[in-house]
Amino acid sequence: MSNDRAIRRLLAWPRAHLANLPTPLIPAGRLAAELGAADILVKMDAETGFGLGGNKVRKLEFELAPDRVRDKTCLITAGGPQSNHCRVTAAFAARSGLRCILVMQAPEPERPTGNALLHRLFGAEIRTVADREARAPGMAAAAADIERQGGRPLIVPIGASTGLGCLGYAIAALELTEQLDDLGPPPHRTVVFVASSSCGTLAGLALGMSLLGRDDVELVGVSADLRSDELCDRTLQLATEGADLLEWAGPATSTGIVAVDSQVGDGYGIPTDASNEATDLFGRLEGLVLDPTYTAKAGAGMIDWIRERGTSSGERIVFLHTGGHPGLLA
Ligand SMILES: *Cc1c(COP(=O)(O)O)cnc(C)c1O
């Protein structure tokens, strides 16, 4: 299939319209001046809006499309007490009058804060399992319980990071390039920084840039937990699954994806000196909130990159703000 036909197929794909789109693309001039960078723009996917927003909204628009949800009575998904994915899924269930069961890999705090508080506010039922490996069997067991009670469950994959979910970020790539092109003649290179974990966001962006043939856009995934080789493999696999859905025979990614794992520190959700500095600089200079698990580490990756290499006047930096605000307040 030609890329035009694949793009038409993408735009016509059934989805729930949950996000406020397009999200703003805003300059971060004070941060750029502090770092000596040519140009930094922030793509505000923190402001997708639905259920307090973030990147999960775009992916869930496809996973929770009307044709997939129509006959269901209960949504089941999994994550940790501070899962942004669980928050948006629970908000969708509330608005749709569906039950929602969240399988949690760690006990909820006694006084829930941040996303854990919002999971309850949106009326989700919480089931705790022993660890990450127990999540998939926990979701299957919950689905079996619902069926025994005569209900019809839908298991929403963790992070909505599937070939289907990543189509939300293929569309985001079209949206972002249109906004960038509206700013005037493009510089020779745009480098996009994005926090990555289950890799659907990065995979979707890579697929979208590939459909557009935009090899002037480089994508840097800053890992929240995985090693860079794992991150690359998973991203390529998801982008290929997304391309298959669109019957797109071209490469699933036109640009080399750069995977950075130097900001993980002691692990998922554990702040580092560099992530604390990023949170401080974004807050103090731009009035922007980063979350400790994802965007603060992506911010640290971007800052480190600029300090190491500098930027030239023909180069533009985009920080994709994937949201996660409630995590800062946990
Ligand atoms: C889930 C999440 C990410 C990571 O996105 P993936 O598609 O799982 O790689 C980044 N930032 C925030 C705030 C998230 O909630």
The ligand as an SDF file (V2000), in Angstrom:
LIG
                    3D

 15 15  0  0  0  0  0  0  0  0999 V2000
    3.2900    5.7010   30.2620 C   0  0  0  0  0  0  0  0  0  0  0  0
    4.0380    6.9920   30.2530 C   0  0  0  0  0  0  0  0  0  0  0  0
    5.1910    7.1660   29.4620 C   0  0  0  0  0  0  0  0  0  0  0  0
    5.7800    6.0600   28.6350 C   0  0  0  0  0  0  0  0  0  0  0  0
    5.0480    5.8110   27.4640 O   0  0  0  0  0  0  0  0  0  0  0  0
    5.1970    4.3940   26.7360 P   0  0  0  0  0  0  0  0  0  0  0  0
    4.3240    4.4770   25.5640 O   0  0  0  0  0  0  0  0  0  0  0  0
    4.7650    3.3780   27.7570 O   0  0  0  0  0  0  0  0  0  0  0  0
    6.6410    4.2120   26.3940 O   0  0  0  0  0  0  0  0  0  0  0  0
    5.8050    8.3990   29.4590 C   0  0  0  0  0  0  0  0  0  0  0  0
    5.3470    9.4030   30.2250 N   0  0  0  0  0  0  0  0  0  0  0  0
    4.2720    9.2840   31.0110 C   0  0  0  0  0  0  0  0  0  0  0  0
    3.8570   10.4310   31.8420 C   0  0  0  0  0  0  0  0  0  0  0  0
    3.5680    8.0710   31.0460 C   0  0  0  0  0  0  0  0  0  0  0  0
    2.4830    7.9510   31.8320 O   0  0  0  0  0  0  0  0  0  0  0  0
  1  2  1  0
  2  3  1  0
  2 14  2  0
  3  4  1  0
  3 10  2  0
  4  5  1  0
  5  6  1  0
  6  7  2  0
  6  8  1  0
  6  9  1  0
 10 11  1  0
 11 12  2  0
 12 13  1  0
 12 14  1  0
 14 15  1  0
M  END
$$$$
